[in-house]
Amino acid sequence: MNELSRQHREHATTPLAVSRSEAASMLGISERLLWTWTKAGMIPHVRIGTRVLYPVEQLRIWLNKQANGTVAQTDQ
C-alpha cells in the first residue's frame, strides 16, 4: 500500500474534533480540569451552537508546545 493511500485511510477514520469527555480521556486529565482550561481560554476549542468541541490536530499542536515548554504552563 502506498503512503498516500495510508494517509487517506488515516484521515477518513480520525475525527476532526472530539467531545469534552473524549478530549479529557485523550489527554489523561479530568473533564473538570479540561473545562476549567476551556473556560480560561487555555486550550484549543470551538463552539458549534451549544456544543464545545476540541479539534484533534490543534490539541496535538497544543500538547507538543506544552511538552516543549514553548508556552506558559497550565498547572491550575
N, C-alpha and C positions, 0 to 999 in steps of 0.2 A: 504494500500500500504506500502511495506517495505521501509526502509531507502535507501538501495542500488538502488532500482527502482527509487526513487525520485531523488537521486544524478545523476543517468544516464540520466534521462529526463532533469534535470537542465543543465548538461554539453552539451547535444545534442542541446539545444536551445541557449546557451550562446556562443557568438563568442569568438574565441581565441584572436583576435586583432580587433581594430576598426580604422576608418579613423580619420583624424585630426578634422573634424567637429564633429564627434561623441564623440571623446575623450574630446574635449573642452566642449561640452554640458554636458557630464557625470561629469566633474569636476566643471562646473559652471563658467568657465573662457572664455575669448575671444579666438578665433582662433589665433589672432595675438600674444597674450601672450603665448599661448601654443607653437607657432612656435619659439618665442624668447627663451623659455626654451629648446626646442628641439635643436636648433642650438647651444646653450651653453652646451648641454650635461647634462642638469639638470633633465631631466625627461626620463623615460624609453621609448625607441622606437626602431624599427627595420626598416631597409631599405630593400625592396624587389624590385629589379630593380629600377625603378624611383619612386616607391611608398614609403611613410613613413607610417608605421602602429604603433599603440600603443597597446601592449599586455595588455589585461584587467587585468589579475592576477597581473602582475608587477605594473600596475597603482594602484591597491588596496594596495599592499605592500608599494609602494612609499608614497601613501596618508596617510596610517597609521603611517609611520615613520615621516612624516611631522607633523601630528597631535600630536604625542608623543614627538616631539622636539628632535628626535634622529639624525637628520641631519640638516645641515645649512638651514636657512630659504631662501625661493626663492621669495622675495618680490621686484622683479625688475619691 
